[in-house]
Amino acid sequence: MRYGELARFALGGLWRQKVRTALTLVGVTVGTCALAFSLSLGFGLRAFIENEFKSRDDFWRLIVHIEEPPPDLSGVPPDKTIVQGDMSETRRQRIREALVDRYLSTRPRKQRMPLTPDKLAAIAALPDVVEVRTFRNSEARVMAAGAAKPVSGFAVTGQLADLQTRLIAGHLPASDGAKEVVLSELVLYDLGWHSDADLERAIGMPVRVVIGGIRNAPPLALARILTGRIPGEEMTAAQAELLEKLTTVLPHKLDLFDLTLAEKVELKRLLEVKPDPDDERARDSAATVADTYYVCGVTRLLTREDRKKGGPLASWELSQGSVFLTQPQGSELFNRLPWARDVEVRSADVRVRPGGDLPGAATAVEEMGFGTYSSLKWFANAKREVTMIAGGLNLFAMIALFVAGIGITNTLVTSVVERTKEIGILRAVGATRGQILGLFLMEGTFIGLLGSGLGLALARALAIPADRWVWTLIEKQAGGETLVTMTVFVFPWWLWVGAVAFAVVVTTAAAYYPARRAAKIHPIEALRYG
């Protein structure tokens, strides 16, 4: 019996059982449709996540920062960790750790590995790294002629090109050597320049910028002692000068206080305590430096929506800053501070080539001993969640297809019983057991081919309205943000081939038991049947 005859017998057997074959076919169609639909959605969502993350410039940024070194426990004196009293070992351990932390908080910290020019050059030389930007920042005060009081701000020095889109008046500094400064509109407002016309009139105005010693300076500490709070924007320039004078004069006027000799000795000893020069936290925070610059531009403030969008507009230093200096001008000012080191910056903004090896760059930087922050964590989390959801959907779809396979087994077992005499005749005219086995396996294959084809067509048709619905949900979650991906259902060619192949394997496997049973029927017993 040739294969063509086998195929004709197989199709004839299915056709004679139209209702049963149709119901079985429905099961295979639904199972294949569910599998193709869930696979398409899973692939589409993963592609959506990939496109939305990687299409944004902000994704290819790597923020490199100095890592805080772990505490050195080897130098803790044993007597500082003795816990007295009768208590449980668990509680004793908690108190011992607290005593160690208390002791370490009074000691100089280990020096952190600085981001030196050599380190920055090594980072810039990594594969796919196209640019390394550095910023320095400090609390600042801005004073202008005619202003009643100094205005607090946040001074930032570094590459200012990303501020171009935020300019509402003037321009960025004409050159790195120009003694020009860009101020935010809030600084001008606090200085008393309130109208829109004042923005243009402010261009060219000289201002004095003071950095260092702003929050932790002894004058403000003294003000907090005297008033119970740190004065804010209401403090005038005259009051600031008065506080500085008091902090200088008071240590030399202790004799004027109504104190005993012993109290004066103790107070003098307290005021004369010198900080450990190796303690980075105890550096002279009172020192300030100042210089005069000319306003060349005014930037608008970032709104909450701007910060949500990310990108260069939301760069931490540029988003928090309100006083902006070029890198040469800012470095010249910052390096006058007694603790400033012109070889060190606290963080770097590393730009990786779009499509480059961002994880590899992050790993290489971390192996140098620095910390990193990027979108990789959120990207991995989003892909993992989508993969888990898609995996669950695929599992249910496979269950549906296996249920359809059970239906095929039932259909063909019944078919074998009903066609026993026909099988006997085939065997009598020379059909082998292998050919009988192939006949019923072919019936399962035909059901799989037809059902999977119909299921794929149904899945593709259902994806059209479903795509629009899912896309609407995603747009609502995006909060008005522009999305670059236009579909969340993806049907690559291998999905069509794979779904058909899987369905055929399941249906053919389901047909194996009844096919094997039919092949074992003895021809004489089959001819006697019925």
C-alpha positions as CSV (number, residue, x, y, z in Angstrom):
1,M,0.0,0.0,0.0
2,R,1.5,3.3,-1.1
3,Y,1.6,6.5,0.9
4,G,-1.0,8.1,-1.3
5,E,-3.4,5.3,-0.6
6,L,-2.7,5.6,3.1
7,A,-3.4,9.3,3.0
8,R,-6.7,8.7,1.1
9,F,-7.8,6.1,3.6
10,A,-6.9,8.5,6.5
11,L,-8.9,11.4,5.1
12,G,-11.8,9.0,4.3
13,G,-11.8,7.8,7.9
14,L,-11.9,11.3,9.2
15,W,-14.6,12.4,6.8
16,R,-16.9,9.5,7.7
17,Q,-16.8,10.8,11.4
18,K,-17.6,14.4,10.5
19,V,-19.0,15.5,13.8
20,R,-16.4,13.8,16.0
21,T,-13.6,15.0,13.7
22,A,-15.0,18.6,13.7
23,L,-15.2,18.7,17.5
24,T,-11.7,17.4,17.8
25,L,-10.6,19.9,15.3
26,V,-12.1,22.7,17.3
27,G,-10.1,21.7,20.4
28,V,-6.8,21.7,18.4
29,T,-7.7,25.1,16.8
30,V,-8.5,26.7,20.2
31,G,-5.3,25.2,21.8
32,T,-3.1,26.4,18.9
33,C,-4.8,29.8,18.9
34,A,-4.2,30.2,22.6
35,L,-0.5,29.1,22.3
36,A,0.2,31.4,19.3
37,F,-1.6,34.3,20.9
38,S,0.2,34.1,24.2
39,L,3.6,33.5,22.5
40,S,3.0,36.5,20.2
41,L,2.0,38.7,23.2
42,G,5.1,37.6,25.2
43,F,7.5,38.2,22.4
44,G,5.8,41.5,21.6
45,L,6.0,42.8,25.2
46,R,9.6,41.8,25.5
47,A,10.3,43.7,22.2
48,F,8.3,46.6,23.5
49,I,10.3,46.8,26.8
50,E,13.6,46.5,24.8
51,N,12.6,49.2,22.3
52,E,11.2,51.7,24.9
53,F,14.3,51.4,27.1
54,K,17.0,51.3,24.4
55,S,15.5,54.0,22.2
56,R,16.1,56.6,25.0
57,D,19.4,58.4,25.3
58,D,19.1,58.2,29.1
59,F,19.3,54.4,29.0
60,W,22.9,54.6,27.7
61,R,24.0,56.7,30.6
62,L,26.1,55.2,33.4
63,I,26.5,57.2,36.6
64,V,29.8,56.3,38.3
65,H,30.3,57.3,41.9
66,I,32.8,56.8,44.7
67,E,32.0,53.8,46.8
68,E,32.0,54.2,50.6
69,P,34.7,51.8,51.9
70,P,33.6,49.2,54.4
71,P,34.3,50.0,58.0
72,D,37.6,48.7,59.4
73,L,36.7,46.5,62.3
74,S,40.2,45.4,63.0
75,G,41.1,48.6,64.8
76,V,38.2,48.5,67.3
77,P,39.6,48.2,70.8
78,P,38.2,45.1,72.7
79,D,37.1,47.2,75.7
80,K,34.8,49.2,73.3
81,T,32.8,46.0,72.5
82,I,32.3,44.6,76.0
83,V,28.6,44.1,76.7
84,Q,27.8,43.9,80.4
85,G,24.8,42.2,82.1
86,D,23.0,38.9,81.9
87,M,21.1,38.8,78.6
88,S,20.5,36.5,75.7
89,E,23.2,36.0,73.1
90,T,21.0,37.4,70.4
91,R,20.5,40.7,72.3
92,R,24.2,40.7,73.3
93,Q,25.2,40.6,69.6
94,R,22.9,43.4,68.7
95,I,24.3,45.7,71.4
96,R,27.8,44.7,70.5
97,E,27.3,45.8,66.9
98,A,25.7,49.0,68.1
99,L,28.8,49.8,70.3
100,V,31.1,49.1,67.4
101,D,29.1,51.4,65.1
102,R,29.1,54.1,67.8
103,Y,32.9,53.8,68.2
104,L,33.5,53.9,64.4
105,S,31.3,57.0,64.0
106,T,33.9,58.9,66.0
107,R,36.9,57.7,64.1
108,P,38.3,58.8,60.7
109,R,36.9,56.8,57.8
110,K,39.1,55.0,55.4
111,Q,40.0,57.0,52.3
112,R,37.7,56.3,49.4
113,M,39.2,55.5,46.0
114,P,39.0,58.9,44.2
115,L,37.9,59.4,40.7
116,T,41.2,60.8,39.5
117,P,42.0,61.9,36.0
118,D,43.8,58.6,35.4
119,K,40.7,56.6,36.5
120,L,38.4,58.8,34.4
121,A,40.8,58.2,31.4
122,A,40.6,54.4,32.0
123,I,36.8,54.6,32.1
124,A,36.8,56.7,28.9
125,A,39.0,54.0,27.2
126,L,36.5,51.2,27.8
127,P,34.8,49.7,24.8
128,D,31.7,51.5,23.6
129,V,32.2,54.4,26.0
130,V,32.0,57.6,23.9
131,E,32.1,60.4,26.6
132,V,32.7,60.9,30.2
133,R,31.2,64.0,31.8
134,T,32.1,65.2,35.3
135,F,30.5,67.8,37.6
136,R,31.4,69.4,40.9
137,N,28.8,71.0,43.1
138,S,28.4,73.0,46.3
139,E,25.9,75.0,48.2
140,A,26.3,78.6,47.2
141,R,25.1,82.1,47.9
142,V,24.5,84.7,45.2
143,M,24.8,88.4,45.9
144,A,23.9,91.2,43.5
145,A,24.1,95.0,43.7
146,G,20.8,96.4,45.0
147,A,19.6,93.0,46.4
148,A,18.5,93.2,50.0
149,K,19.9,89.8,50.9
150,P,22.0,87.0,49.5
151,V,20.2,84.1,47.8
152,S,20.9,80.5,48.5
153,G,21.5,78.3,45.5
154,F,23.3,75.1,44.3
155,A,26.4,75.8,42.2
156,V,27.3,73.3,39.5
157,T,30.4,73.3,37.3
158,G,30.9,71.0,34.3
159,Q,29.7,70.6,30.8
160,L,26.6,72.8,30.3
161,A,25.5,71.9,26.7
162,D,22.4,70.1,28.0
163,L,21.2,73.4,29.4
164,Q,20.7,74.9,25.9
165,T,17.1,73.7,25.7
166,R,16.2,75.2,29.1
167,L,17.4,78.7,28.3
168,I,14.7,81.4,28.4
169,A,17.0,84.3,28.1
170,G,20.6,85.0,27.0
171,H,23.0,82.2,26.1
172,L,25.5,79.7,27.5
173,P,29.0,81.0,28.4
174,A,30.6,82.2,25.2
175,S,33.9,80.3,26.0
176,D,35.4,78.3,28.8
177,G,37.5,81.2,29.9
178,A,34.7,83.7,30.0
179,K,33.8,84.8,33.6
180,E,30.1,84.2,33.0
181,V,27.4,82.4,35.0
182,V,24.0,81.0,34.1
183,L,21.4,81.4,36.8
184,S,18.0,79.8,37.2
185,E,14.9,81.9,37.0
186,L,14.3,81.2,40.7
187,V,17.6,82.8,41.7
188,L,16.7,85.9,39.8
189,Y,13.2,85.9,41.3
190,D,14.7,85.7,44.8
191,L,17.1,88.6,44.0
192,G,14.1,90.7,43.2
193,W,13.9,90.5,39.4
194,H,10.3,89.5,39.0
195,S,8.9,90.5,35.6
196,D,9.5,88.8,32.3
197,A,11.3,91.9,31.0
198,D,13.7,91.6,33.9
199,L,15.1,88.3,32.4
200,E,16.6,90.1,29.5
201,R,17.7,93.1,31.6
202,A,19.6,90.7,33.9
203,I,21.9,89.6,31.1
204,G,25.3,91.2,31.8
205,M,24.6,91.9,35.4
206,P,27.5,91.3,37.8
207,V,26.9,88.9,40.7
208,R,29.1,87.6,43.4
209,V,29.1,83.8,43.9
210,V,30.2,82.4,47.3
211,I,30.7,78.6,47.7
212,G,31.7,76.5,50.6
213,G,30.9,76.8,54.3
214,I,27.2,77.4,53.6
215,R,25.3,74.9,55.7
216,N,27.8,73.7,58.3
217,A,29.7,76.9,58.9
218,P,30.1,78.0,62.5
219,P,28.2,81.3,61.9
220,L,25.1,79.3,61.0
221,A,25.7,76.8,63.8
222,L,25.9,79.8,66.2
223,A,22.6,81.1,64.8
224,R,21.0,77.8,65.4
225,I,22.2,77.8,69.1
226,L,20.9,81.3,69.6
227,T,17.6,81.0,67.8
228,G,16.9,77.3,67.9
229,R,16.9,77.1,64.1
230,I,19.1,77.7,61.0
231,P,18.0,81.0,59.4
232,G,16.8,80.6,55.8
233,E,16.2,83.0,53.0
234,E,15.2,85.8,55.4
235,M,18.8,86.3,56.6
236,T,20.2,89.5,55.3
237,A,23.8,90.0,54.2
238,A,24.4,92.2,57.2
239,Q,23.2,89.5,59.6
240,A,25.5,87.0,57.9
241,E,28.5,89.3,58.4
242,L,27.5,89.8,62.0
243,L,27.4,86.1,62.7
244,E,30.8,85.6,61.1
245,K,32.2,88.3,63.4
246,L,30.6,86.7,66.5
247,T,32.2,83.3,65.8
248,T,35.6,85.0,65.5
249,V,35.2,87.2,68.6
250,L,33.5,85.0,71.1
251,P,36.4,82.5,71.7
252,H,38.6,85.5,72.8
253,K,35.9,87.0,75.1
254,L,35.4,84.1,77.5
255,D,36.4,86.3,80.4
256,L,33.4,88.4,80.0
257,F,31.0,85.5,80.7
258,D,29.8,84.8,84.3
259,L,31.7,81.5,84.5
260,T,33.9,79.9,87.2
261,L,37.6,79.5,86.4
262,A,37.1,75.7,86.0
263,E,34.2,76.3,83.6
264,K,36.3,78.8,81.5
265,V,39.1,76.3,81.3
266,E,36.8,73.5,80.1
267,L,35.1,75.8,77.6
268,K,38.5,77.0,76.2
269,R,39.7,73.4,75.9
270,L,36.5,72.5,74.0
271,L,36.9,75.4,71.6
272,E,40.6,74.6,71.0
273,V,40.0,70.9,70.0
274,K,41.4,70.4,66.5
275,P,39.8,68.0,64.1
276,D,41.8,65.0,62.9
277,P,43.5,66.1,59.7
278,D,42.9,62.6,58.3
279,D,39.2,62.7,59.0
280,E,37.6,63.6,55.6
281,R,34.3,64.6,57.4
282,A,36.1,67.0,59.7
283,R,37.6,69.2,57.1
284,D,37.3,72.9,57.5
285,S,33.7,73.4,56.4
286,A,33.7,77.0,57.5
287,A,35.9,78.2,54.7
288,T,34.3,80.0,51.8
289,V,35.6,81.4,48.5
290,A,34.0,83.9,46.2
291,D,34.3,85.6,42.8
292,T,32.4,87.9,40.6
293,Y,30.8,86.7,37.3
294,Y,28.5,88.2,34.8
295,V,25.1,86.7,34.1
296,C,25.0,85.4,30.5
297,G,21.9,83.2,30.5
298,V,18.8,82.3,32.5
299,T,17.3,78.8,32.6
300,R,13.8,77.8,33.3
301,L,12.9,75.5,36.2
302,L,12.2,71.9,35.5
303,T,8.6,70.8,36.1
304,R,7.5,67.5,37.6
305,E,6.7,66.3,34.2
306,D,10.2,67.2,32.9
307,R,11.7,65.1,35.8
308,K,9.5,62.1,34.9
309,K,10.6,62.1,31.3
310,G,14.3,61.7,32.3
311,G,17.0,62.3,29.7
312,P,19.6,65.0,29.9
313,L,17.1,67.5,31.2
314,A,16.9,65.4,34.4
315,S,20.6,64.9,34.9
316,W,20.9,65.1,38.7
317,E,23.4,67.9,38.8
318,L,21.8,70.0,36.1
319,S,18.3,69.4,37.5
320,Q,19.3,70.4,41.0
321,G,21.6,73.3,40.1
322,S,20.6,76.9,40.0
323,V,24.1,78.5,39.5
324,F,26.0,77.1,36.6
325,L,29.7,77.7,35.7
326,T,31.9,76.3,33.0
327,Q,34.3,73.6,33.9
328,P,37.5,75.8,33.8
329,Q,35.9,78.7,35.7
330,G,34.2,76.4,38.2
331,S,37.3,74.4,38.9
332,E,39.4,77.5,39.4
333,L,36.8,78.6,42.1
334,F,36.4,75.2,43.7
335,N,40.1,74.6,43.9
336,R,40.5,77.6,46.2
337,L,38.7,75.7,49.0
338,P,41.2,74.2,51.5
339,W,39.8,70.7,51.2
340,A,39.3,70.8,47.4
341,R,41.4,68.5,45.3
342,D,41.7,69.2,41.7
343,V,42.4,65.6,41.0
344,E,39.1,64.3,42.4
345,V,35.5,64.4,41.5
346,R,32.7,62.6,43.3
347,S,30.8,61.2,40.3
348,A,31.0,60.9,36.5
349,D,28.3,60.7,33.9
350,V,29.5,58.1,31.4
351,R,27.8,57.9,28.0
352,V,27.8,54.5,26.2
353,R,27.3,54.2,22.5
354,P,23.6,53.3,21.7
355,G,23.5,49.6,21.0
356,G,26.9,49.1,22.8
357,D,27.7,46.8,25.7
358,L,26.3,48.8,28.6
359,P,26.4,45.8,31.1
360,G,30.0,45.2,30.1
361,A,30.9,48.8,30.8
362,A,29.1,48.7,34.1
363,T,30.9,45.5,35.2
364,A,34.3,46.9,34.1
365,V,33.7,50.1,36.2
366,E,32.7,48.1,39.2
367,E,35.8,46.0,38.9
368,M,37.8,49.2,39.2
369,G,36.3,49.7,42.7
370,F,33.6,52.3,41.9
371,G,29.8,52.1,42.2
372,T,27.5,52.5,39.3
373,Y,23.9,53.5,38.7
374,S,22.0,52.9,35.5
375,S,18.7,51.8,34.0
376,L,19.9,48.2,33.7
377,K,18.3,47.1,36.9
378,W,14.9,48.5,35.9
379,F,15.3,47.0,32.4
380,A,16.1,43.6,33.8
381,N,13.2,43.7,36.3
382,A,10.7,44.7,33.5
383,K,11.9,41.9,31.2
384,R,11.8,39.4,34.0
385,E,8.2,40.3,34.9
386,V,7.1,40.2,31.3
387,T,8.8,36.8,30.9
388,M,7.1,35.4,34.0
389,I,3.6,36.6,32.8
390,A,4.2,35.3,29.3
391,G,5.4,32.0,30.7
392,G,2.2,31.6,32.7
393,L,0.1,32.3,29.6
394,N,2.1,29.8,27.5
395,L,1.6,27.2,30.2
396,F,-2.2,27.5,30.1
397,A,-2.1,27.5,26.3
398,M,-0.1,24.2,26.3
399,I,-2.5,22.7,28.7
400,A,-5.3,23.6,26.3
401,L,-3.5,21.9,23.5
402,F,-2.8,18.8,25.5
403,V,-6.5,18.6,26.4
404,A,-7.1,18.7,22.6
405,G,-4.6,15.8,22.3
406,I,-6.7,13.8,24.7
407,G,-9.7,14.4,22.6
408,I,-7.8,13.1,19.6
409,T,-6.9,10.0,21.5
410,N,-10.5,9.4,22.4
411,T,-11.6,10.1,18.8
412,L,-9.2,7.6,17.3
413,V,-9.7,4.9,19.9
414,T,-13.4,5.0,19.1
415,S,-12.5,5.0,15.4
416,V,-10.4,1.9,15.8
417,V,-13.4,0.1,17.5
418,E,-15.8,1.2,14.8
419,R,-13.4,0.3,12.0
420,T,-12.2,-3.0,13.2
421,K,-13.7,-4.9,10.2
422,E,-12.2,-2.4,7.8
423,I,-8.8,-2.9,9.4
424,G,-9.2,-6.7,9.0
425,I,-9.9,-6.3,5.3
426,L,-6.8,-4.1,4.9
427,R,-4.7,-6.7,6.6
428,A,-6.2,-9.4,4.5
429,V,-5.3,-7.7,1.3
430,G,-1.7,-7.3,2.4
431,A,-1.5,-4.2,4.6
432,T,1.3,-4.6,7.2
433,R,1.1,-3.6,10.8
434,G,3.4,-0.7,10.1
435,Q,1.0,0.6,7.4
436,I,-2.0,0.3,9.8
437,L,0.1,2.2,12.4
438,G,1.0,4.8,9.8
439,L,-2.7,5.2,8.8
440,F,-3.9,6.3,12.2
441,L,-0.8,8.4,12.9
442,M,-1.5,10.1,9.6
443,E,-5.1,10.9,10.8
444,G,-3.6,12.5,13.9
445,T,-1.2,14.5,11.7
446,F,-3.9,15.7,9.4
447,I,-5.9,16.9,12.4
448,G,-2.9,18.7,13.8
449,L,-2.0,20.4,10.5
450,L,-5.6,21.6,9.8
451,G,-6.3,22.6,13.4
452,S,-3.0,24.5,13.9
453,G,-3.5,26.3,10.6
454,L,-7.0,27.5,11.7
455,G,-5.7,28.3,15.1
456,L,-2.9,30.5,13.8
457,A,-5.3,32.3,11.5
458,L,-7.7,32.9,14.4
459,A,-4.8,34.1,16.6
460,R,-3.7,36.6,14.0
461,A,-7.2,37.9,13.5
462,L,-7.8,38.3,17.3
463,A,-4.5,40.1,17.7
464,I,-5.7,43.1,15.7
465,P,-8.4,44.3,18.1
466,A,-6.4,43.0,21.1
467,D,-3.3,45.0,20.0
468,R,-5.3,48.2,20.0
469,W,-6.8,47.4,23.4
470,V,-3.5,46.5,25.1
471,W,-1.8,49.6,23.4
472,T,-4.5,51.8,25.0
473,L,-3.8,50.4,28.4
474,I,-0.1,51.0,28.0
475,E,-0.6,54.5,26.8
476,K,-2.6,55.3,30.0
477,Q,0.1,53.9,32.2
478,A,2.8,55.9,30.3
479,G,1.2,59.2,31.5
480,G,1.4,61.0,28.1
481,E,5.0,59.9,27.4
482,T,5.7,59.4,23.7
483,L,6.2,55.7,22.9
484,V,8.2,54.4,19.9
485,T,6.7,50.9,19.7
486,M,3.5,50.7,17.7
487,T,2.5,47.1,18.4
488,V,2.6,44.6,21.2
489,F,1.8,41.5,19.2
490,V,4.7,40.0,17.2
491,F,4.3,37.1,14.7
492,P,7.7,36.2,13.4
493,W,8.0,33.4,10.8
494,W,9.4,30.9,13.2
495,L,6.3,31.4,15.5
496,W,4.1,30.1,12.6
497,V,6.4,27.2,11.9
498,G,6.9,26.4,15.6
499,A,3.3,26.5,16.5
500,V,2.3,24.2,13.6
501,A,5.1,21.8,14.4
502,F,4.2,21.7,18.1
503,A,0.6,21.1,17.4
504,V,1.4,18.3,14.9
505,V,3.7,16.6,17.4
506,V,1.1,16.7,20.1
507,T,-1.7,15.4,17.8
508,T,0.5,12.7,16.3
509,A,1.7,11.6,19.7
510,A,-2.0,11.5,20.9
511,A,-2.7,9.2,17.9
512,Y,0.0,6.8,18.7
513,Y,-1.9,4.6,21.3
514,P,-5.0,4.0,19.1
515,A,-2.7,3.5,16.1
516,R,-0.7,0.9,17.9
517,R,-3.8,-0.8,19.1
518,A,-5.2,-0.9,15.6
519,A,-1.9,-2.4,14.3
520,K,-2.1,-5.3,16.8
521,I,-5.6,-6.4,15.7
522,H,-5.4,-9.9,14.1
523,P,-6.9,-9.9,10.6
524,I,-9.1,-13.1,11.2
525,E,-10.5,-11.7,14.5
526,A,-11.1,-8.4,12.7
527,L,-13.1,-10.1,9.9
528,R,-15.3,-11.9,12.4
529,Y,-16.0,-8.6,14.2
530,G,-19.5,-7.2,13.6
